[in-house]
Amino acid sequence: MMLVGAASALLLPASKAAAQATVHTHVPVSAVLSNPCTGEAFQGSGFIHMKIYEVFDPNYHLSIEANVESFQGTTLTGVRYVVPLQGASHTIADTDTVPANSTVEEIAQLIRQAEDGSLVTGDDFYFRFSSHYTYNGNGDLTASFSDPTTECR
């Protein structure tokens, strides 16, 4: 039987339950962004939802998820943008720091709305970042990559 979140913490001994921390946040966010595909700057707002899970026993484990929700913005000339963003990271390390591994994945888009015909293609900015590393028990790096991707679509 697999339990998730608070229900599983209720079944753990008090020392393990105290060592776990799960934080949920949902806060408003505003920003001025620039679309590198069009050169347009826009100001917008939305919400960021984050879930952070951290545990220290039997080893260190940190998991973070972030999602931008309902972010919309407008340029000074009235062009509208929507900005979906999703990110996740996951790290596990032994108490003496090795072995250890970590993975990060982020995806964001700046999607231009209100097409006026001047930009038919290539006006939406796409960003993807993916990385990973693994250290073995001797502290040797055994796997590693970093892959940033940006393009105008």
N, CA, C and O of each residue as an XYZ file, in Angstrom:
612
protein
N       0.848     -1.174      0.000
C       0.000      0.000      0.000
C       0.895      1.239      0.000
O       1.819      1.343      0.807
N       0.621      2.166     -0.897
C       1.416      3.370     -1.002
C       0.598      4.557     -0.503
O      -0.528      4.769     -0.955
N       1.155      5.326      0.420
C       0.496      6.515      0.938
C       1.305      7.730      0.533
O       2.530      7.663      0.433
N       0.628      8.830      0.303
C       1.287     10.040     -0.151
C       1.013     11.174      0.813
O      -0.078     11.262      1.377
N       1.994     12.047      1.009
C       1.812     13.291      1.746
C       1.553     13.094      3.220
O       2.176     12.248      3.862
N       0.628     13.881      3.761
C       0.364     13.917      5.192
C      -0.093     12.567      5.723
O       0.224     12.219      6.860
N      -0.826     11.803      4.931
C      -1.308     10.496      5.399
C      -0.138      9.579      5.719
O      -0.185      8.849      6.709
N       0.906      9.600      4.908
C       2.055      8.733      5.173
C       2.819      9.211      6.398
O       3.369      8.385      7.128
N       2.873     10.524      6.651
C       3.578     11.047      7.816
C       2.903     10.595      9.108
O       3.569     10.434     10.131
N       1.594     10.389      9.070
C       0.882      9.959     10.258
C       1.267      8.547     10.669
O       1.118      8.196     11.840
N       1.751      7.736      9.761
C       2.103      6.363     10.061
C       3.572      6.188     10.431
O       3.986      5.084     10.785
N       4.369      7.255     10.358
C       5.783      7.168     10.672
C       6.011      7.385     12.160
O       5.215      8.054     12.819
N       7.091      6.827     12.693
C       7.449      7.151     14.071
C       7.639      8.664     14.205
O       7.955      9.334     13.221
N       7.453      9.200     15.391
C       7.503     10.649     15.604
C       8.808     11.257     15.097
O       8.788     12.354     14.538
N       9.940     10.577     15.276
C      11.224     11.149     14.851
C      11.287     11.313     13.338
O      11.811     12.320     12.862
N      10.774     10.367     12.571
C      10.786     10.475     11.115
C       9.780     11.505     10.634
O      10.063     12.253      9.698
N       8.615     11.556     11.255
C       7.618     12.542     10.855
C       8.141     13.956     11.098
O       7.876     14.861     10.308
N       8.880     14.147     12.185
C       9.436     15.465     12.481
C      10.536     15.840     11.495
O      10.779     17.023     11.259
N      11.196     14.851     10.925
C      12.297     15.116      9.994
C      11.803     15.473      8.603
O      12.591     15.917      7.768
N      10.511     15.288      8.332
C       9.951     15.598      7.024
C       9.352     16.992      7.021
O       8.808     17.452      8.024
N       9.459     17.650      5.895
C       8.819     18.960      5.756
C       8.237     19.057      4.355
O       8.938     18.840      3.366
N       6.972     19.380      4.275
C       6.331     19.637      2.995
C       5.722     21.027      3.075
O       4.951     21.332      3.985
N       6.078     21.858      2.115
C       5.587     23.229      2.091
C       4.837     23.439      0.783
O       5.355     23.130     -0.291
N       3.629     23.958      0.870
C       2.846     24.349     -0.303
C       2.685     25.867     -0.241
O       2.272     26.410      0.783
N       3.007     26.537     -1.322
C       2.764     27.968     -1.385
C       2.033     28.293     -2.672
O       2.231     27.637     -3.695
N       1.205     29.287     -2.614
C       0.472     29.781     -3.785
C       0.399     31.284     -3.597
O      -0.445     31.789     -2.857
N       1.298     32.000     -4.280
C       1.403     33.440     -4.056
C       1.332     34.197     -5.380
O       1.727     33.680     -6.424
N       0.824     35.425     -5.323
C       0.805     36.240     -6.533
C       2.216     36.646     -6.929
O       3.093     36.813     -6.082
N       2.418     36.801     -8.232
C       3.720     37.214     -8.753
C       3.481     38.180     -9.902
O       2.541     38.009    -10.677
N       4.327     39.190    -10.012
C       4.273     40.097    -11.155
C       5.695     40.284    -11.662
O       6.658     40.201    -10.900
N       5.812     40.537    -12.966
C       7.140     40.660    -13.558
C       7.061     41.434    -14.865
O       6.015     41.502    -15.510
N       8.188     42.011    -15.234
C       8.373     42.588    -16.552
C       9.287     41.629    -17.295
O      10.404     41.366    -16.852
N       8.823     41.107    -18.417
C       9.578     40.135    -19.203
C       9.822     40.691    -20.599
O       9.155     41.625    -21.043
N      10.784     40.098    -21.271
C      11.086     40.497    -22.643
C      11.136     39.258    -23.514
O      11.777     38.267    -23.165
N      10.460     39.317    -24.646
C      10.457     38.217    -25.597
C      11.647     38.395    -26.541
O      11.638     39.316    -27.358
N      12.666     37.546    -26.454
C      13.830     37.696    -27.327
C      13.516     37.448    -28.805
O      14.305     37.821    -29.673
N      12.388     36.830    -29.095
C      12.020     36.561    -30.488
C      11.476     37.805    -31.187
O      11.624     37.957    -32.399
N      10.849     38.688    -30.420
C      10.238     39.879    -31.017
C      10.854     41.182    -30.511
O      10.671     42.238    -31.117
N      11.585     41.101    -29.396
C      12.125     42.311    -28.777
C      11.107     43.060    -27.947
O      11.403     44.142    -27.439
N       9.912     42.508    -27.798
C       8.850     43.174    -27.049
C       8.998     42.921    -25.551
O       9.242     41.799    -25.109
N       8.842     43.998    -24.786
C       8.772     43.883    -23.331
C       7.300     43.937    -22.937
O       6.501     44.635    -23.561
N       6.956     43.190    -21.894
C       5.582     43.225    -21.397
C       5.573     43.035    -19.897
O       6.473     42.425    -19.320
N       4.544     43.565    -19.287
C       4.373     43.454    -17.852
C       3.158     42.592    -17.589
O       2.136     42.721    -18.263
N       3.271     41.701    -16.596
C       2.154     40.822    -16.311
C       2.144     40.332    -14.886
O       3.011     40.664    -14.077
N       1.128     39.525    -14.600
C       0.998     38.959    -13.265
C       0.269     37.624    -13.336
O      -0.398     37.306    -14.321
N       0.414     36.868    -12.283
C      -0.229     35.565    -12.164
C       0.050     35.021    -10.777
O       0.159     35.780     -9.815
N       0.162     33.725    -10.678
C       0.430     33.072     -9.399
C       1.531     32.046     -9.595
O       1.663     31.456    -10.667
N       2.317     31.841     -8.554
C       3.281     30.751     -8.573
C       2.875     29.777     -7.473
O       2.635     30.159     -6.328
N       2.807     28.524     -7.855
C       2.483     27.458     -6.913
C       3.735     26.612     -6.742
O       4.272     26.084     -7.716
N       4.198     26.484     -5.507
C       5.386     25.684     -5.229
C       5.067     24.621     -4.196
O       4.320     24.846     -3.245
N       5.652     23.469     -4.412
C       5.562     22.375     -3.457
C       6.993     21.932     -3.176
O       7.726     21.537     -4.083
N       7.371     22.003     -1.923
C       8.730     21.640     -1.518
C       8.630     20.515     -0.498
O       7.921     20.624      0.502
N       9.341     19.448     -0.765
C       9.369     18.287      0.132
C      10.819     18.047      0.508
O      11.683     17.950     -0.363
N      11.089     17.949      1.807
C      12.455     17.727      2.274
C      12.433     16.733      3.417
O      11.596     16.815      4.316
N      13.363     15.791      3.370
C      13.470     14.780      4.411
C      14.962     14.538      4.679
O      15.777     14.631      3.761
N      15.317     14.232      5.922
C      16.717     14.050      6.290
C      17.049     12.628      6.740
O      18.206     12.336      7.042
N      16.060     11.744      6.789
C      16.298     10.401      7.300
C      15.615      9.400      6.385
O      14.414      9.553      6.162
N      16.259      8.417      5.852
C      17.604      7.934      6.166
C      18.705      8.667      5.387
O      19.885      8.525      5.708
N      18.331      9.444      4.373
C      19.308     10.267      3.672
C      18.626     11.586      3.322
O      17.433     11.766      3.568
N      19.382     12.483      2.757
C      18.821     13.780      2.394
C      18.068     13.657      1.075
O      18.588     13.106      0.105
N      16.849     14.167      1.045
C      16.011     14.114     -0.152
C      15.273     15.448     -0.251
O      14.544     15.833      0.663
N      15.467     16.146     -1.363
C      14.800     17.417     -1.605
C      14.112     17.349     -2.950
O      14.734     17.020     -3.960
N      12.832     17.659     -2.963
C      12.053     17.668     -4.190
C      11.292     18.990     -4.260
O      10.597     19.359     -3.313
N      11.423     19.705     -5.381
C      10.760     20.989     -5.553
C      10.001     20.983     -6.871
O      10.546     20.614     -7.911
N       8.754     21.389     -6.818
C       7.940     21.577     -8.019
C       7.455     23.016     -8.017
O       7.023     23.528     -6.984
N       7.523     23.670     -9.173
C       7.031     25.042     -9.291
C       6.237     25.171    -10.579
O       6.659     24.690    -11.631
N       5.100     25.816    -10.491
C       4.249     26.067    -11.650
C       3.768     27.506    -11.596
O       3.294     27.977    -10.563
N       3.896     28.196    -12.716
C       3.307     29.520    -12.820
C       1.914     29.333    -13.404
O       1.737     28.692    -14.440
N       0.936     29.901    -12.721
C      -0.457     29.739    -13.109
C      -1.058     31.078    -13.521
O      -0.836     32.090    -12.856
N      -1.798     31.087    -14.584
C      -2.591     32.243    -15.021
C      -1.765     33.506    -15.230
O      -2.266     34.611    -15.019
N      -0.507     33.361    -15.640
C       0.308     34.551    -15.875
C      -0.040     35.129    -17.240
O       0.088     34.458    -18.264
N      -0.476     36.366    -17.238
C      -0.807     37.078    -18.468
C      -0.217     38.472    -18.395
O      -0.175     39.091    -17.332
N       0.240     38.957    -19.545
C       0.825     40.288    -19.586
C       0.472     41.012    -20.868
O      -0.080     40.428    -21.801
N       0.802     42.301    -20.898
C       0.487     43.138    -22.048
C       1.645     44.092    -22.321
O       2.247     44.636    -21.395
N       1.951     44.290    -23.614
C       2.950     45.276    -24.011
C       2.319     46.662    -23.976
O       1.107     46.797    -23.809
N       3.143     47.685    -24.132
C       2.622     49.058    -24.174
C       1.727     49.284    -25.390
O       0.878     50.175    -25.371
N       1.908     48.475    -26.467
C       1.078     48.619    -27.667
C      -0.154     47.724    -27.644
O      -0.906     47.688    -28.618
N      -0.377     46.990    -26.528
C      -1.584     46.199    -26.379
C      -1.488     44.737    -26.786
O      -2.497     44.032    -26.776
N      -0.297     44.264    -27.144
C      -0.138     42.849    -27.482
C      -0.164     42.043    -26.188
O       0.536     42.368    -25.230
N      -0.970     40.998    -26.170
C      -1.113     40.167    -24.973
C      -0.172     38.963    -25.032
O       0.125     38.442    -26.107
N       0.288     38.534    -23.863
C       1.120     37.343    -23.705
C       0.548     36.475    -22.599
O      -0.018     36.980    -21.630
N       0.697     35.168    -22.748
C       0.477     34.223    -21.663
C       1.791     33.478    -21.466
O       2.522     33.211    -22.420
N       2.074     33.149    -20.212
C       3.378     32.561    -19.888
C       3.196     31.334    -19.009
O       3.131     31.463    -17.787
N       3.111     30.144    -19.600
C       3.141     28.930    -18.779
C       4.592     28.583    -18.425
O       5.493     28.709    -19.254
N       4.794     28.152    -17.201
C       6.127     27.760    -16.744
C       5.980     26.597    -15.784
O       5.089     26.580    -14.935
N       6.864     25.628    -15.930
C       6.865     24.478    -15.033
C       8.303     24.110    -14.741
O       9.135     24.056    -15.647
N       8.594     23.857    -13.481
C       9.942     23.456    -13.099
C       9.904     22.383    -12.036
O       8.982     22.331    -11.222
N      10.906     21.528    -12.046
C      11.008     20.478    -11.035
C      12.476     20.169    -10.789
O      13.285     20.164    -11.717
N      12.807     19.914     -9.539
C      14.160     19.459     -9.214
C      14.056     18.386     -8.143
O      13.130     18.360     -7.332
N      15.028     17.519     -8.174
C      15.015     16.361     -7.284
C      16.461     16.048     -6.917
O      17.290     15.830     -7.801
N      16.771     16.022     -5.630
C      18.132     15.745     -5.167
C      18.084     14.714     -4.044
O      17.268     14.811     -3.127
N      18.960     13.737     -4.130
C      19.119     12.743     -3.067
C      20.604     12.618     -2.776
O      21.411     12.492     -3.697
N      20.969     12.654     -1.503
C      22.371     12.503     -1.112
C      22.444     11.724      0.187
O      21.589     11.862      1.062
N      23.477     10.906      0.300
C      23.697     10.184      1.539
C      24.115     11.182      2.620
O      24.456     12.323      2.308
N      24.092     10.765      3.876
C      24.386     11.687      4.967
C      25.809     12.233      4.915
O      26.061     13.319      5.437
N      26.745     11.513      4.298
C      28.113     12.032      4.139
C      28.304     12.666      2.761
O      29.440     12.840      2.321
N      27.249     13.004      2.095
C      27.133     13.702      0.801
C      27.324     12.829     -0.428
O      26.964     13.260     -1.523
N      27.868     11.628     -0.307
C      27.962     10.730     -1.461
C      27.495      9.344     -1.046
O      27.716      8.963      0.104
N      26.874      8.587     -1.898
C      26.521      8.931     -3.268
C      25.455     10.025     -3.293
O      24.772     10.275     -2.299
N      25.331     10.664     -4.443
C      24.358     11.729     -4.609
C      23.945     11.822     -6.068
O      24.711     11.486     -6.971
N      22.715     12.285     -6.282
C      22.262     12.559     -7.645
C      21.249     13.681     -7.611
O      20.573     13.901     -6.606
N      21.154     14.385     -8.718
C      20.214     15.489     -8.819
C      19.766     15.653    -10.265
O      20.551     15.483    -11.198
N      18.498     15.984    -10.433
C      17.928     16.231    -11.756
C      17.112     17.521    -11.694
O      16.374     17.756    -10.737
N      17.255     18.348    -12.721
C      16.500     19.598    -12.828
C      15.862     19.650    -14.209
O      16.498     19.316    -15.208
N      14.611     20.067    -14.257
C      13.889     20.198    -15.529
C      13.032     21.457    -15.450
O      12.237     21.611    -14.523
N      13.191     22.358    -16.420
C      12.388     23.575    -16.479
C      11.909     23.809    -17.901
O      12.655     23.612    -18.859
N      10.665     24.228    -18.028
C      10.088     24.565    -19.329
C       9.299     25.855    -19.160
O       8.490     25.981    -18.241
N       9.538     26.811    -20.050
C       8.801     28.074    -20.028
C       8.516     28.497    -21.462
O       9.283     28.201    -22.378
N       7.413     29.186    -21.635
C       7.055     29.719    -22.944
C       6.535     31.141    -22.768
O       5.868     31.454    -21.782
N       6.846     31.987    -23.726
C       6.240     33.313    -23.816
C       5.397     33.264    -25.080
O       5.927     33.338    -26.188
N       4.097     33.140    -24.917
C       3.203     32.933    -26.052
C       2.518     34.259    -26.395
O       1.753     34.810    -25.603
N       2.811     34.742    -27.578
C       2.266     36.026    -28.048
C       0.847     35.814    -28.572
O       0.597     34.930    -29.392
N      -0.072     36.637    -28.085
C      -1.475     36.589    -28.498
C      -1.763     37.793    -29.403
O      -0.866     38.580    -29.706
N      -3.009     37.925    -29.823
C      -3.474     39.084    -30.601
C      -2.645     39.275    -31.853
O      -2.097     40.352    -32.089
N      -2.555     38.225    -32.657
C      -1.788     38.293    -33.901
C      -2.359     39.372    -34.817
O      -3.569     39.461    -35.026
N      -1.457     40.185    -35.355
C      -1.884     41.250    -36.259
C      -1.383     41.026    -37.688
O      -1.574     41.880    -38.554
N      -0.748     39.889    -37.934
C      -0.266     39.566    -39.270
C       1.161     39.996    -39.528
O       1.760     39.568    -40.514
N       1.727     40.839    -38.662
C       3.100     41.297    -38.887
C       4.115     40.205    -38.550
O       5.194     40.163    -39.141
N       3.787     39.333    -37.619
C       4.650     38.216    -37.244
C       3.831     36.934    -37.370
O       2.995     36.646    -36.514
N       4.063     36.175    -38.416
C       3.261     34.984    -38.652
C       3.832     33.783    -37.909
O       3.089     33.014    -37.298
N       5.142     33.624    -37.963
C       5.785     32.515    -37.252
C       6.985     33.043    -36.483
O       7.507     34.119    -36.776
N       7.406     32.277    -35.509
C       8.610     32.620    -34.764
C       8.428     33.712    -33.728
O       9.413     34.318    -33.306
N       7.203     33.984    -33.305
C       7.001     35.044    -32.324
C       6.799     34.530    -30.896
O       6.675     35.330    -29.968
N       6.764     33.218    -30.709
C       6.634     32.622    -29.382
C       8.004     32.102    -28.950
O       8.667     31.380    -29.694
N       8.421     32.477    -27.738
C       9.711     32.047    -27.205
C       9.522     30.773    -26.391
O       8.606     30.683    -25.573
N      10.384     29.796    -26.617
C      10.336     28.506    -25.924
C      11.677     28.280    -25.247
O      12.726     28.432    -25.872
N      11.646     27.918    -23.973
C      12.864     27.644    -23.210
C      12.700     26.317    -22.483
O      11.686     26.070    -21.830
N      13.705     25.477    -22.606
C      13.723     24.200    -21.882
C      15.127     24.000    -21.346
O      16.110     24.169    -22.067
N      15.211     23.638    -20.068
C      16.502     23.349    -19.452
C      16.405     22.023    -18.733
O      15.470     21.787    -17.967
N      17.361     21.171    -18.979
C      17.404     19.862    -18.345
C      18.842     19.586    -17.915
O      19.775     19.816    -18.684
N      19.023     19.096    -16.700
C      20.372     18.746    -16.249
C      20.303     17.598    -15.240
O      19.271     17.338    -14.621
N      21.428     16.936    -15.105
C      21.518     15.817    -14.168
C      22.976     15.586    -13.802
O      23.876     15.795    -14.616
N      23.196     15.148    -12.555
C      24.520     14.655    -12.165
C      24.350     13.487    -11.203
O      23.358     13.390    -10.481
N      25.338     12.609    -11.212
C      25.406     11.483    -10.283
C      26.835     11.336     -9.789
O      27.772     11.305    -10.587
N      27.004     11.247     -8.479
C      28.290     10.934     -7.861
C      28.154      9.574     -7.191
O      27.152      9.308     -6.527
N      29.149      8.714     -7.359
C      29.097      7.405     -6.713
C      29.572      7.512     -5.262
O      29.894      8.603     -4.793
N      29.616      6.398     -4.563
C      30.000      6.365     -3.157
C      31.419      6.814     -2.895
O      31.744      7.178     -1.765
N      32.286      6.800     -3.915
C      33.665      7.281     -3.767
C      33.784      8.776     -4.045
O      34.868      9.345     -3.913
N      32.699      9.407     -4.424
C      32.734     10.824     -4.752
C      33.114     11.115     -6.188
O      33.380     12.264     -6.540
N      33.144     10.064     -7.038
C      33.478     10.250     -8.453
C      32.231     10.613     -9.237
O      31.178      9.999     -9.066
N      32.354     11.611    -10.096
C      31.259     11.989    -10.980
C      31.109     10.903    -12.040
O      32.028     10.670    -12.826
N      29.961     10.241    -12.065
C      29.759      9.137    -13.009
C      28.783      9.464    -14.122
O      28.736      8.762    -15.132
N      28.000     10.524    -13.951
C      27.076     10.950    -15.006
C      26.818     12.437    -14.844
O      26.673     12.942    -13.731
N      26.764     13.126    -15.970
C      26.514     14.557    -15.915
C      26.082     15.065    -17.286
O      26.679     14.705    -18.301
N      25.049     15.896    -17.316
C      24.712     16.597    -18.550
C      23.928     17.854    -18.214
O      23.305     17.958    -17.157
N      23.973     18.791    -19.126
C      23.215     20.017    -19.032
C      22.770     20.363    -20.436
O      23.592     20.442    -21.349
N      21.475     20.571    -20.617
C      20.946     20.779    -21.959
C      19.970     21.951    -21.972
O      18.775     21.758    -21.746
N      20.466     23.178    -22.236
C      19.543     24.295    -22.401
C      19.096     24.392    -23.857
O      19.917     24.267    -24.765
N      17.823     24.610    -24.081
C      17.272     24.751    -25.428
C      16.417     26.009    -25.469
O      15.526     26.190    -24.639
N      16.685     26.865    -26.423
C      15.836     28.027    -26.648
C      15.528     28.102    -28.132
O      16.381     27.800    -28.967
N      14.315     28.503    -28.455
C      13.967     28.659    -29.866
C      12.753     29.563    -29.995
O      11.956     29.719    -29.071
N      12.647     30.149    -31.173
C      11.476     30.952    -31.502
C      10.576     30.073    -32.357
O      11.020     29.493    -33.348
N       9.337     29.981    -31.976
C       8.393     29.108    -32.673
C       7.261     29.895    -33.280
O       6.373     29.317    -33.906
